[in-house]
Amino acid sequence: MKKLLVTGGAGFIGSEFVRQGVKKGYKTALVDKLTYAGDMARIKEIEREITFYNTDITDKKSIEDIFKKEKPDAVVHWAAESHVDRSILDASPFLDTNVRGTHVLLDVAKNCGVGTFINISTDEVYGELKEEGQFYETTPLNPSSPYSVSKASADMLGRAYYRTYGVPVITVRPSNNYGHWQYPEKLIPVTILKAMNNESIPVYGTGQNIREWLFVSDCADAVFKILEKGIIGEIYNIGSREEKRNIEVVKTILRLLKKSEDLIEFTKDRPGHDYRYSLNSDKIKEQIGWKAETSFLEGIEKTVKWYIENTLWASSRLAYPSKY
């Protein structure tokens, strides 16, 4: 069984990956800086079954020491600053963690005999689409926000390290994740919590922007399938084919909570707001045999139920950023 080194494993998606990995029997070392969005509560139930390092991935000496001690067979790199709104307010942490941190990990992995390095990117590196078309793995990168630029840089760094140094990198580009344990600054958890409290729900512009929504458990499962069957040097899109306008998402949540649509408050649009993302995920289906199992309705019902049952955790962390 492979030994994993997982970065960002106390984050939203990373923690789901770690929880699934422990159930699968993987030995796991977890590296997380525990910024505002990292939380040990997400991995409390498995804390005794992993090795945890409270470490900044930009600290090269510490990362080298961890690699030497753990001798991982594979690295799965989830750690990232991830909120577009925050990147618009201040891009510096995004460039530091997402670019410099990825560089440190790749540089250390280059000399440590790692068998696989899964570099987690995002669909946002492609830029935006209008009403038609899809992003393929071969689509040129055209990022719009400081966040997506930092992720595109990390994405390209990984592919450069594969080509130049032979680091065994596989690049993964998932669509928008949602589900349990998501830090409440993103659309879905913010909407759920504000609706539960009968507070106004901020929606950018007219809510017509379109995202492809992927349930977090499906995303983690896809990355395990790639870890086990993926081809070194390849890129894999991970999508659900479940595209929804933001306003549809908000209204669905309100309906599930039996709340009035009068809570919706349209606000000034985000600068540089991409209109639509849509991934073509045929490659992962054909090469690896994976497809998303959770429909949007099933996933959003599970998500709403989780936040109702975990209101104390979520409400204490509600952090919707300042409006522009």
Buried (B, 14 or more C-beta within 10 A) or exposed (E): EBBBBBBBBBBBBBBBBBBBBBEEEBBBBBBBBBBEBBBBEBBEEBEEBBBBBEBBBBBBEBBBBBBEEBEBBBBBBBBBBBBBBBBBEEBEBBBBBBBBBBBBBBBBBBEBEBBBBBBBBBBBBBBBBEEEEBBBBEBEBEBBBBBBBBBBBBBBBBBEBBEEEEBBBBBBBBBBBBBBBBBBBBBBBBBBBBBBEEBEBBBBBEBEBBBBBBBBBBBBBBBBBBBEEBEEBBBBBBBBBBBBBBBBBBBBBBEBBEBEEEBBEEEEBBEEBBBBBBBBBBBBBEBBEBBBEBEBEEBBBBBBEBBEEEBEBBEEBBEBBEEE
